Every structure is written in structure tokens, then in C-alpha cells.
Amino acid sequence: MEIARIVWDLQKATVREALEALPEGRDIDYKTVQTFLRRLEAKGYLTSKRNGRSLVYTAKVRPNQVIRETVKDFVGRLFDGETLPLVEHLIREQGLESGDLDQLKSMLNELENEQAAEK
């Protein structure tokens, strides 16, 4: 996903450009970045066009779609599709700052109001 984010940020990138955009100290070689880009293309997240001797990769889907699919797969495999255990784990293990807690309460109130309106 780190490589996908780089392509989204740059809007288009060759293997070399993606490699150079990695954070300093990130020990990934050219071939590994190339493999990641090919896998992202095979999954349908990126598309590529030949420009001279290089392939230029661009996003085929929006980041939100990839995040949605990745989280769904993660929750399915780790938590049997149940979201509450994931949320509980994140809150207990990662903690929340007071502003985060207020935002979470607000989100829960909104969700509750939406569900009440649907009934």
C-alpha cells in the first residue's frame, strides 16, 4: 500500500520514481518496487502505459476503494467479519486522545440518529 500511496500522490510514476519517493532509510530495491507495482496492476488498482523503455503507472481506482477492500479483507480474516472486536482492539491497544474520543462519540451519535431515522 505504501507504493500505491506514492503513485496516488505523484499521480503517475515509473518504478524509478516510486523508488525515489520512498522515505529515506526505507530499504527496498528496484526489483521489489517493480514487483509491488505489477501486483497492484494485476489487482486492478493501477494501470500502466509504456513510455519509451519505461512503464508509467497511474491509479485506476481511488484510494478509498482500495482501503475499503483491504479493511474488509483484514476484518474478515482476523475478526471473522466482525467490526466491533477490531474497534475495541484499536481503542484499547492504540488508545485515543481526548479529541479523538469526542470525535468518536459524535460519530456514534450520528450513526444512532441515522439508524433511528431509517426505522
GROMACS elastic network, one bead per residue, 0.5 to 0.9 nm:
[ bonds ]
;  ai    aj funct       b0    kb
    1     5     6  0.60806   500
    1     6     6  0.85727   500
    1    36     6  0.88027   500
    1    40     6  0.86763   500
    1    66     6  0.88546   500
    2     5     6  0.51820   500
    2     6     6  0.64168   500
    2     7     6  0.89518   500
    2    22     6  0.82409   500
    3     6     6  0.50780   500
    3     7     6  0.64901   500
    3     8     6  0.87625   500
    3    18     6  0.67775   500
    3    19     6  0.84083   500
    3    21     6  0.89772   500
    3    22     6  0.79354   500
    3    33     6  0.73046   500
    3    36     6  0.70480   500
    3    37     6  0.71621   500
    3    40     6  0.88048   500
    4     7     6  0.51782   500
    4     8     6  0.62421   500
    4     9     6  0.86093   500
    4    36     6  0.85190   500
    4    37     6  0.76146   500
    4    40     6  0.73143   500
    4    45     6  0.80777   500
    4    46     6  0.80131   500
    4    59     6  0.79477   500
    4    63     6  0.84399   500
    5     9     6  0.60172   500
    5    10     6  0.85016   500
    5    63     6  0.77873   500
    6     9     6  0.50659   500
    6    10     6  0.60412   500
    6    11     6  0.81378   500
    6    12     6  0.87526   500
    6    13     6  0.81049   500
    6    18     6  0.63005   500
    6    21     6  0.68365   500
    6    22     6  0.76592   500
    7    10     6  0.51313   500
    7    11     6  0.54728   500
    7    12     6  0.55520   500
    7    13     6  0.57877   500
    7    14     6  0.87976   500
    7    18     6  0.69059   500
    7    46     6  0.85401   500
    7    57     6  0.71476   500
    7    58     6  0.64033   500
    7    59     6  0.67093   500
    8    12     6  0.72509   500
    8    13     6  0.89781   500
    8    58     6  0.74625   500
    8    59     6  0.61482   500
    8    62     6  0.82175   500
    8    63     6  0.75296   500
    9    12     6  0.81660   500
   10    13     6  0.64950   500
   10    17     6  0.89004   500
   10    18     6  0.85578   500
   10    21     6  0.88766   500
   10    58     6  0.87816   500
   11    57     6  0.84463   500
   11    58     6  0.60498   500
   11    59     6  0.69484   500
   12    17     6  0.88886   500
   12    56     6  0.63733   500
   12    57     6  0.54225   500
   12    59     6  0.73710   500
   13    16     6  0.77718   500
   13    17     6  0.54660   500
   13    18     6  0.58789   500
   13    55     6  0.83193   500
   13    56     6  0.53797   500
   13    57     6  0.52720   500
   13    58     6  0.67651   500
   14    17     6  0.50990   500
   14    18     6  0.61793   500
   14    19     6  0.84923   500
   14    34     6  0.88552   500
   14    54     6  0.66531   500
   14    55     6  0.58567   500
   14    57     6  0.60671   500
   15    18     6  0.52033   500
   15    19     6  0.60990   500
   15    20     6  0.86332   500
   15    30     6  0.69872   500
   15    31     6  0.85973   500
   15    33     6  0.63448   500
   15    34     6  0.56615   500
   15    37     6  0.75264   500
   15    54     6  0.80472   500
   15    55     6  0.75424   500
   15    56     6  0.77162   500
   15    57     6  0.81505   500
   16    19     6  0.50298   500
   16    20     6  0.61369   500
   16    21     6  0.86018   500
   16    30     6  0.69955   500
   16    33     6  0.84035   500
   16    34     6  0.86621   500
   17    20     6  0.50977   500
   17    21     6  0.61353   500
   17    22     6  0.88875   500
   18    21     6  0.50919   500
   18    22     6  0.66022   500
   18    33     6  0.73025   500
   18    34     6  0.89844   500
   19    22     6  0.55431   500
   19    28     6  0.76738   500
   19    29     6  0.74968   500
   19    30     6  0.65033   500
   19    33     6  0.63959   500
   19    34     6  0.88221   500
   20    23     6  0.81237   500
   20    24     6  0.87636   500
   21    24     6  0.85113   500
   22    25     6  0.83939   500
   22    26     6  0.64625   500
   22    27     6  0.89993   500
   22    28     6  0.85062   500
   23    26     6  0.56535   500
   24    27     6  0.84104   500
   25    28     6  0.89798   500
   28    31     6  0.83814   500
   28    32     6  0.63396   500
   28    33     6  0.69842   500
   29    32     6  0.54456   500
   29    33     6  0.65197   500
   29    34     6  0.87600   500
   30    33     6  0.52784   500
   30    34     6  0.61591   500
   30    35     6  0.86764   500
   31    35     6  0.61284   500
   31    36     6  0.86637   500
   32    35     6  0.50175   500
   32    36     6  0.62267   500
   32    37     6  0.86446   500
   33    36     6  0.50710   500
   33    37     6  0.61787   500
   33    38     6  0.86053   500
   34    37     6  0.51794   500
   34    38     6  0.62075   500
   34    39     6  0.86561   500
   35    38     6  0.51119   500
   35    39     6  0.61545   500
   35    40     6  0.86090   500
   36    39     6  0.51131   500
   36    40     6  0.61535   500
   36    41     6  0.85846   500
   37    40     6  0.50880   500
   37    41     6  0.61697   500
   37    42     6  0.85937   500
   37    46     6  0.76741   500
   37    57     6  0.76784   500
   38    41     6  0.50235   500
   38    42     6  0.61018   500
   38    43     6  0.86445   500
   38    46     6  0.84338   500
   39    43     6  0.61931   500
   39    44     6  0.86494   500
   39    45     6  0.88441   500
   39    46     6  0.89229   500
   40    43     6  0.51471   500
   40    44     6  0.64319   500
   40    45     6  0.53615   500
   40    46     6  0.57637   500
   40    47     6  0.85071   500
   41    44     6  0.50503   500
   41    45     6  0.55308   500
   41    47     6  0.55554   500
   41    48     6  0.74946   500
   41    57     6  0.82766   500
   41    59     6  0.88587   500
   41    60     6  0.84690   500
   42    45     6  0.75578   500
   42    46     6  0.78516   500
   42    47     6  0.86578   500
   43    46     6  0.77881   500
   44    47     6  0.72251   500
   44    60     6  0.68201   500
   44    61     6  0.76952   500
   45    58     6  0.87703   500
   45    59     6  0.61850   500
   45    60     6  0.52146   500
   45    61     6  0.54300   500
   45    62     6  0.81556   500
   45    63     6  0.88626   500
   45    66     6  0.73437   500
   46    57     6  0.63200   500
   46    58     6  0.55331   500
   46    61     6  0.70617   500
   47    56     6  0.82597   500
   47    57     6  0.55806   500
   47    58     6  0.54522   500
   47    59     6  0.62911   500
   47    60     6  0.57770   500
   48    55     6  0.59317   500
   48    56     6  0.53077   500
   48    58     6  0.62404   500
   48    59     6  0.87870   500
   49    54     6  0.83796   500
   49    55     6  0.54787   500
   49    56     6  0.53439   500
   49    57     6  0.67047   500
   49    58     6  0.84561   500
   50    53     6  0.68877   500
   50    54     6  0.57929   500
   50    56     6  0.61915   500
   50    57     6  0.89325   500
   51    54     6  0.53411   500
   51    55     6  0.59210   500
   51    56     6  0.65783   500
   52    55     6  0.79396   500
   59    62     6  0.70812   500
   59    63     6  0.86284   500
   61    64     6  0.83525   500
   61    65     6  0.66819   500
   61    66     6  0.73423   500
   62    65     6  0.55884   500
   62    66     6  0.68746   500
   62    67     6  0.89479   500
   63    66     6  0.52379   500
   63    67     6  0.61174   500
   63    68     6  0.85324   500
   64    67     6  0.50297   500
   64    68     6  0.59542   500
   64    69     6  0.85729   500
   65    68     6  0.50742   500
   65    69     6  0.62098   500
   65    70     6  0.85194   500
   66    69     6  0.52051   500
   66    70     6  0.59725   500
   66    71     6  0.84541   500
   67    70     6  0.51077   500
   67    71     6  0.59504   500
   67    72     6  0.83636   500
   68    71     6  0.53592   500
   68    72     6  0.60666   500
   68    73     6  0.86284   500
   69    72     6  0.51174   500
   69    73     6  0.61699   500
   69    74     6  0.85564   500
   70    73     6  0.51820   500
   70    74     6  0.60751   500
   70    75     6  0.86017   500
   71    75     6  0.59593   500
   71    76     6  0.82960   500
   72    75     6  0.52431   500
   72    76     6  0.59985   500
   72    77     6  0.86153   500
   72    81     6  0.74872   500
   73    76     6  0.50402   500
   73    77     6  0.61669   500
   73    78     6  0.85126   500
   73    81     6  0.82789   500
   74    77     6  0.53114   500
   74    78     6  0.59190   500
   74    79     6  0.77975   500
   74    81     6  0.83857   500
   75    78     6  0.53239   500
   75    79     6  0.50868   500
   75    80     6  0.65087   500
   75    81     6  0.51096   500
   75    82     6  0.66182   500
   75    83     6  0.65803   500
   75    86     6  0.72329   500
   76    79     6  0.57066   500
   76    82     6  0.72275   500
   76    83     6  0.88285   500
   77    80     6  0.57844   500
   77    81     6  0.71081   500
   78    81     6  0.77373   500
   78    82     6  0.89374   500
   78    86     6  0.86001   500
   79    82     6  0.54578   500
   79    83     6  0.72008   500
   79    84     6  0.88518   500
   79    85     6  0.67724   500
   79    86     6  0.68859   500
   80    83     6  0.86802   500
   82    85     6  0.63862   500
   82    86     6  0.74032   500
   83    86     6  0.52660   500
   83    87     6  0.63249   500
   83    88     6  0.86950   500
   84    87     6  0.50575   500
   84    88     6  0.60408   500
   84    89     6  0.84746   500
   85    88     6  0.50300   500
   85    89     6  0.60146   500
   85    90     6  0.85714   500
   86    89     6  0.50666   500
   86    90     6  0.61691   500
   86    91     6  0.86267   500
   87    90     6  0.51476   500
   87    91     6  0.61703   500
   87    92     6  0.85625   500
   88    91     6  0.52082   500
   88    92     6  0.60274   500
   88    93     6  0.82880   500
   89    92     6  0.52540   500
   89    93     6  0.56778   500
   89    94     6  0.77167   500
   90    93     6  0.53426   500
   90    94     6  0.52191   500
   90    95     6  0.68858   500
   90    96     6  0.87735   500
   91    94     6  0.55488   500
   91    96     6  0.62187   500
   92    95     6  0.54670   500
   92    96     6  0.83261   500
   96    99     6  0.79307   500
   96   100     6  0.56313   500
   96   101     6  0.60423   500
   97   100     6  0.51382   500
   97   101     6  0.62397   500
   97   102     6  0.87916   500
   98   101     6  0.50019   500
   98   102     6  0.63098   500
   98   103     6  0.86674   500
   99   102     6  0.51375   500
   99   103     6  0.62389   500
   99   104     6  0.86132   500
  100   103     6  0.50245   500
  100   104     6  0.60750   500
  100   105     6  0.86080   500
  101   104     6  0.50278   500
  101   105     6  0.62002   500
  101   106     6  0.86086   500
  102   105     6  0.51371   500
  102   106     6  0.62276   500
  102   107     6  0.86703   500
  103   106     6  0.50390   500
  103   107     6  0.61663   500
  103   108     6  0.86309   500
  104   107     6  0.50514   500
  104   108     6  0.61719   500
  104   109     6  0.86075   500
  105   108     6  0.51036   500
  105   109     6  0.61792   500
  105   110     6  0.86572   500
  106   109     6  0.50851   500
  106   110     6  0.62142   500
  106   111     6  0.86282   500
  107   110     6  0.50855   500
  107   111     6  0.61709   500
  107   112     6  0.85756   500
  108   111     6  0.50540   500
  108   112     6  0.60730   500
  108   113     6  0.85829   500
  109   112     6  0.50465   500
  109   113     6  0.61546   500
  109   114     6  0.86056   500
  110   113     6  0.51176   500
  110   114     6  0.61491   500
  110   115     6  0.86346   500
  111   114     6  0.50924   500
  111   115     6  0.62009   500
  111   116     6  0.85849   500
  112   115     6  0.51942   500
  112   116     6  0.61650   500
  112   117     6  0.86425   500
  113   116     6  0.50365   500
  113   117     6  0.61229   500
  113   118     6  0.86932   500
  114   117     6  0.51032   500
  114   118     6  0.63522   500
  115   118     6  0.51593   500
  115   119     6  0.67175   500
  116   119     6  0.54414   500
